[in-house]
Amino acid sequence: MHARVDERRIRPLNDKTLAKGPVIYWMSRDQRIKDNWALLHAQDLALELKTPLVTVFCLTPRYLQASIRNYSFMLEGLKEIETAMKKLNIIFHLLTGKPEENILRFCKDYKAGALVTDFSPLRINRRWKNNVVKTLPTSFFEVDAHNIIPCWSATSKQEYAAYTFRPKVKKLLPDFLSDFPEIIKHPHSMKNIPEVNWTKVVESLGFDFTTGGNRFFIPGEKAAYAAMQSFIEERLADYEADRNDPNKKGQSGLSPYLHFGQLSAQRLAYLTRQAEAPGIHTESYLEELIVRRELSDNFCFYNDNYDKVESFPRWARETLAEHLDDPREYIYSKDEFESAETHDHLWNAAQKEMVVTGKMHGYMRMYWAKKILEWSETPTDAINTAIYLNDKYSLDGRDPNGYAGITWSIGGVHDRAWFERPVFGKIRFMSYNGSKSKFNVNQYIDTVEALTD
């Protein structure tokens, strides 16, 4: 069988050779079976070696600011994967604890022939992989199954802005925006790995799962695919006109599925392209899905300070420093922000929307983050507060998109200098009155309040 994965999507993380043993797919960022280049590569290796294929997910009880909402959404999706993999004769196993220790132990215990994992640009995930590499006795491969153009192939450096990144994407996109081959029923079996005890897994996390945590998004790969089809068929045609109005359901609503990898961005882009027709303009959505989204991965991959003030461009750091002592009309603590106790009812509504639903409208995210800068003592306080709140309450938090969006809003990342003003310096400003001119602010506030009742 010929390899089904473009070799440019694959990076060897060590120089060890393949061995005669089961191939282990360490699933992490891309939690799906369909349209998963990392799983496809793992199966290709297992077919070459004529060995079983095992998918392992290592659940760490604490991951950044993830809450019960995030864990419950993820676990329901993983249960669906376990069921579907049984039909494909692929073993699914769940480990809990420190990933670098548990993955190494699992590979050694079952004499793995190779280890394959998916790509993430975040520091914590890279640290896990680097620690595994140190003592793993077999081949280790990383496959970018999250981006359409592999992050390391798109460009070899941090891009300054979308306008520098976009031409590189457009040049490479015809090579990479393709359909996917199917995962086949695996011909080689393995029976000595225990089934997942989901009750024990939930107990190990220490959360009170009876409180729920998510009632606005149905988790899992099947739900993600259905949500994608609904967007393409019902809302894509009006995306350009409606996307910046929080009172209209103009946005895709797919970011939680993309974040957890329950949906492939490449599949979404491929079907969006196929939907192009008179009256359906897809370019603005593809710009967000491909250029802006993959620019976020580029930012986090090539800048280790992606969640700190140090990641801001020099002009932004300088202008914010010059205005550090400017008087602030309002200053709020992290607790006051978290409780939505500001003087601004529009900001409070945005915070409540995120807390209640696990999602905030894209336009409101920009307003929300910029006001945190305006009402914090320092830019450092602002970025720390925004990341804490987004990572804790958003289903799509703890994600390059979130870090890039917050640093854009607060620190001018991927942006340019604007007219100078107090506190913001030359950082782009957004105002309540500006929002009023774009949409019915009171309607949005009332809608969110109804959700909290």
Secondary structure as UniProt FT lines:
FT   HELIX           7..9
FT   STRAND          10..12
FT   STRAND          23..27
FT   TURN            34..35
FT   HELIX           37..49
FT   STRAND          53..59
FT   TURN            64..65
FT   HELIX           68..87
FT   TURN            88..89
FT   STRAND          91..96
FT   HELIX           99..109
FT   TURN            110..111
FT   STRAND          114..118
FT   HELIX           123..135
FT   STRAND          139..143
FT   HELIX           151..154
FT   HELIX           162..176
FT   HELIX           198..205
FT   HELIX           209..211
FT   HELIX           221..234
FT   HELIX           236..238
FT   HELIX           239..242
FT   TURN            243..244
FT   TURN            246..247
FT   HELIX           255..259
FT   TURN            260..261
FT   HELIX           265..274
FT   TURN            278..279
FT   HELIX           283..286
FT   HELIX           287..292
FT   HELIX           293..302
FT   TURN            304..307
FT   HELIX           309..311
FT   HELIX           314..322
FT   TURN            323..325
FT   HELIX           334..338
FT   TURN            339..340
FT   HELIX           345..357
FT   HELIX           362..374
FT   HELIX           379..393
FT   TURN            395..396
FT   HELIX           400..411
FT   TURN            413..414
FT   TURN            422..424
FT   HELIX           432..436
FT   TURN            437..438
FT   HELIX           441..452
//
